[in-house]
Amino acid sequence: MKIDGIQAVHFPRKIGTGLYSVDRFGPKAAEKAFNFHRSFPEYKETPLANLAALAKELGIAEIYVKDESYRFGLNAFKVLGGSYAIGNYIAKKLGAGIEELPYDRLTSAEIKEKIGQLTFVTATDGNHGRGIAWTANRLGQKAVVYMPKGSAMERLRNIQALGADASITELNYDAAVRLAKEKAEKLGWVLVQDTSWDGYEEIPGWIMEGYTTMAVETTRQLKNEKPTHIFLQAGVGAMSGAICGYFASLYGNEERPIITIVEPDQANCIYRTAKANDGTLHFVTGDMNSIMAGLCCGEPCSIGWNVLKDHADHFISMPDSVAAKGMRILGNPLNGDPRVVSGESGAATLGFVAEVLSNPDLVDLKNELKLNQDSRILCFSTEGDTDKENYRRIVWDGLYPSF
């Protein structure tokens, strides 16, 4: 299906045996990640915004948006994955479990003496690298961060301010990942990346498990209320795979909410993989010029895709204008709704929801997604205004770069 630049692939609901296991992302495992994160002195539960007026305007029952702009003062969710992976790496090095290494032990002189000086390296458009730099800084370790060409200077400076050796390369994101991998192998650094491939799945798996802290908090905030629909944005598919896995485990595949994955049409590797549905991963190569910079990844995370192929329902490729619409709606709320400052990648899902529910040309897609007056929608705003200049250009001026 292709309407107004929006393309959709629909998978039939899979139930029964033989599905990819999501136990490692389920509530029991997620509590371990949650307990690790709340051991940090900076920890505070991020808000779950109830957009009741917007829901009424769009003709549905409820819309909730998890606002990750408050996460650890870093304006994005990514630190959850990076910190948990680093914690698990150190735990394994010590022959301990992550539950034995809360923040106060990780930062102790005893642990530092045992592990010595480590260097963690990664590639990032900004948010993931900032999380790695922040964690290394807190633990007295080193971080090296490579950023793809076109990365925002503000994001670079935020990473450098945390003591990391960070630079913008002339490479696209996936090539920057390969550069980080080469440096790790050559110099004995530790690669902390959420993209997985054959032989590199342990650390990406830990990163995905770390993301489930968002789902634990959200479940508690919703109390006994179950969403009918969850919308998740995908870069490599690690975050969307983790959160999808959590809710599939929590409710079971037969009863879980309808889960929809959205991506920029310039970097839609998950959508392409779903559309082909041939058992292989499909890549996007070359420049990926989307305002949703945090989602501009061309090579899917194999673990993330394994979860999504069995536990997600719909896969969407969409133009930048949809994400821009989401940013403006969240930044200019209807009377009584809280304001959510959401960046280009963070607002992607809410923008898609609003477009589908308000555009009469998309009524068939709305019906395919089973959206109606009883729908209770959950979105995750994964970042705030991490590029403030671009945020103002889109929200204040109603513009977005055409590249």
N, C-alpha and C positions, 0 to 999 in steps of 0.2 A: 504494500500500500504506500502511495506517495501523494501527499497533499500539502501544498504550500511549503515545499522543502522538507516536510516531515515524512520520514519513512518508518515503517513499523513491521516487525516480525513477531508473530504470535506462536508460542509453543503450547501444546495441550498440557494440562496438568498431569504430572507424573506421580503416581502413588504406588505403594507396594514395595517389594523387596528389590535389591539390586541397585538402588540409587546411591550416588556418592554420599559417603557419611559426612554429617555435619556435627558430630558429637564434639569435636574440638572447638567449635564455635558456639555451642549450646550454653544454656544458663549456668550449669555447674562449672564448666571451664571458664566462662566469662566472669564469674565471681572472683576467680583467682586474679585475673587481669584487673578487675575493679579494685580489689583489695591492694594490689601493688600500686596502682595510681593514687589511691587516696592516702597512701603513706607519705606522699610528697607534701611538704608544708604549703605549697602553692595550690594544692587541690581544692577545687570547689565545683560542685555539680553545675553544669551549664543549664541555662533556662530552656524550658519547653514552651514556646509561644503558642497560645491558643488564639487563633485568628477567627473568632466567631463571626465578626461582621463580614469578613471576606467570604467565609463559607456560605453565609446567607446570600450575599451578592451573587455567588456562583451557583447557587441552587443545590447545595449539598448539606450534609448534616454538620460536619466538623472538619477543620484543617488544623493540624498541629505541625509546628516547625521547630526542630531541635537546633538551637542557636549556638554553634561552636565557635563563634567569634570571642567567647569568653574563656576559652580553654587555656588554662595556665598562663594567661596574659599574652599568648602568642597569636591570637586572632585566627586560629585554625585548629582542626582536629588532629592533624597529622602526628603531633608529638605523642599521641597515645600509642601508635604503632611503633615508632622509632624507639621510644623509651622502653617499651616492653621487650622489644627484640634485644636491645643492649643489656637489659637486666637479665634476660634469659641466657644470653651469650656468656656473661660473667658468671652466672650461676652454674652453667655447664662446665666452664673452665675450673671452677672450684669444686665440682662434684656435688653441688647442692641443688635444691629445688628453689624456684623463684619465690615460693611462699616463705622461704628462710631469709630472703634478702630484701626487706623493706628499705625505704630510703635511708633511714638512720644507720643501718648496717652497711649498705652499699657505699656510703660516704665515710665510713670509719677508717681510721689509720690501719687497722688490722687488715681490712679487705684491700686497701690500696697497696699495702706492703706485699700481699700475696699475688696480686694480678699485675703490678707494675704499671708502666705507661703504655696505653693502647691508643691506636689511631683508628678512628672509624671514618670510612669514606662512603660517599653517596653521590648520586646525580639527582637533581631536583629542579623544578621550576621555581621553587621557593619554600612552600609550606613544609614539605617533608625535610628538606635540608635544615630549615630553621629548627625543627624539632630535634634533629640529630645534634645540631650545634648546641642547643639548649641543654640536652641531656648530657653530652660530653662535658660541657661547662660545669654543670652541677656535680658531676662525678669526678672532676679533676682530670679528665682525659682529653684527647685531641680529636678534632674533626676536620676533614677536608671535604669540600663540597664543590662539585662541578655543575654549572647551570647551562641549559641550552641557549643558543643564540636567540635574541629577542626578549630575554628575561628582563623583568622590570628592575631598574636600579634600586628602587626602594627595597625590594625583596633581597637583593644582594647585600645592601648595607645592613639590613636587619640581621642577616646571618653573620656578617663580619663583626657586628657589634657584640656577638656572643663569643668572640675569640676564635672563630673558625677560619681556616685558610680557604676562602671562597672566591670563585672567579666565574665569569661568563665566558663560555667557549663559543666557537663558530660551528658547533654541531647541533643537530636536532636532539630531542630528548633521548631517544633510544641509542644513538651514537654516544651520547654523554654517559649513559649507563655502561656501555662497553668500555669507555675510557676509564671509568671508576673501577670496573672489574679488572682491567689490565694493571692499573696502579696497585690495586690490592694484592694481586698475584706477584707482582714484581717486588713490592716493598714490604710485604708482610702485614699490610693493613687489613682491617676487618670491613668487608663490604656489607652495608646495611641498605638493602634495596627491596621494594615491595613487588618487583617483577621477578617471577620465578621461571626457571628453566631446568632442564635435565641436569642434575648434579648440584643445583642451587635452589633448594626448597625449604630448608630448615628455617633460615632467618626470615624469608618472606612469610612463612607460616606463622612465626611468632608475631610479626608485624600485624597480620590479619587478626590474630587473637587479641592483640592490644586494642584494636578498633572496637571490639565488642563492649568495652566499657560504656560507649555511647548508648548501646542497646540496653544494657543493664539499667542505666540511669533512666532512660526513656520508659522502660517497662514499669519502674517504680513510680515515675511521675504520672503515668496514665492510670495507675492503680489497677482496677479491674476492667478498664475499658480496652477493648481489642480493636485495632484499626481494621478496616475492611481492605484498605489499599496502602501499600508502601511504595514510594518512589525513591530510587537511588541513582546517583550519578556515577558514571564509570570513567576512569582513566585507563589503568591496566586491568581494573576489575577486582582489586584486592579489597577495598573498603566495601564495595557493593556485595562481593562474595561473602565477606565476613558477616555483614548485617543480615543479608539474606539467609545465611546459614543459621544465625542465631534464632531468627523468627521461625524458620522451618523446623528447627529442633524444639523450640518452645511450644509450638502449636501442632506440630506434625504436618506433613505435606497436604493431607486431605483437608485440614481445617485452617491452615495458615492464611494470612492476608494475600491478596493479589499483589504480586511484586513486579514492578516495571523498572527497567534500567534505561537511563537516557544518556546520550553522548553527543558531542558536537559533530556535525557532519564532516568536518575536516579531519577528525581523528576518531573514527567510529569502528575501531578494531573489534570490539565485542559484538556490535551490530553485524558486521561483516561475517564474523565467525558464526553467529546465530543464523544468519541468512543462508550461508552455505550448508551448515548443519551436516558436515561430511566427516566429522571426527578429527579434523585438524584445525589448528589456529590460523587465522588470517590476519595479516599485518597491513598497516598503512605506512607507506614510506614517504620520504621527502619532507618538505616543509609542511607543517600543520598550523595554518594561520587562522586561529580562532581566538576570540576574546576569552574563552574558557581555557586559559593557559594551563591550569592545573589538571585539565583532562586531556591535554594534547600528548597522548601516549599512543604509539603505533603498534605495540606488541603486547598482547594480553598476558596477564599472569595466569599460568597454567592451573594453579590451585583455585584461583578465583573463578576461572571459566568452568572448572569441574563442578563447582558448587552451583553456578548460575544455570548451567545446561540442564540440571536436574531439578532445580528448586525455584527458578524464576519463570515468569509467565510471558512477559512482553519486553521487546528490545527496540529502542527508539533512537533514530538518528535525526538531529534537528539543527536548524541554522542558529547563528548567534543572536538573531533578533529575539528569539524565544527566551534565552537567558537574560538578555537586557530587559525584557518585559518583567521578568521575575524580580530583578534587582530594583526596578522602579516601584513595583507593587509593594515589596517588603519594606523599602525605604520610605514610602509615603502611605502609611496604613490608613484604612478606613476608621472612622470615629469609634473609639473604644478598643481597637486592636493595638497591641504593642508593636513598636518599630523594631524591625530586624535589619541590621546593617549586614548585607550579604554580598559577597563578591561574585565575580562572573561564574565561577564554578559552583559556588555555594547556592546560587539562586536558580540553577539550571532546572531543578525538578519542579519548584513552585511555578516557574515561568511556563513550563510545559503543562502543568495541571491547569493553570489559568487559561492558557491558549485553547486547550481541548474543550474546556467547559464553557468558553465564551465565543468561540468561533463556530458559526453555524455550518461552515463547510467541513468541519471535523466531526459531525454528529455520528458518522459511521464508526470512527475511531473511538469516540466516547462510548458508544454502545459495545464495541469490542472489548474495551477495558472494564465494562460493567460499572460505569460511573452513573450514579443517580442520586435522588434526593436523600437517600439513606446512607450515602458513602461517608466514611470517616477516614480521612487521609492523613498520613504521616510522611513528612519530608525531613531531610537533614540538610541544614544550611552549613556546609562543611568549612566555610571560611567567611571572614568579614572583609573589610576593605583593605586587603593586603597590598593593593596597588591603589593608593588613594587618588592619584591623579586620574587614573582611568575610571575609577568609581565615580568621581565627580563628573567626568565627561559623559558618562552614560546616564547617571541619575539626575544630574542637574540640567545638562544640556540636551539630553535625549539623543545623544550620538554614540556611536561605537565605531572603532576603526574598521575600515574596509580592507586594509592591507593591500 
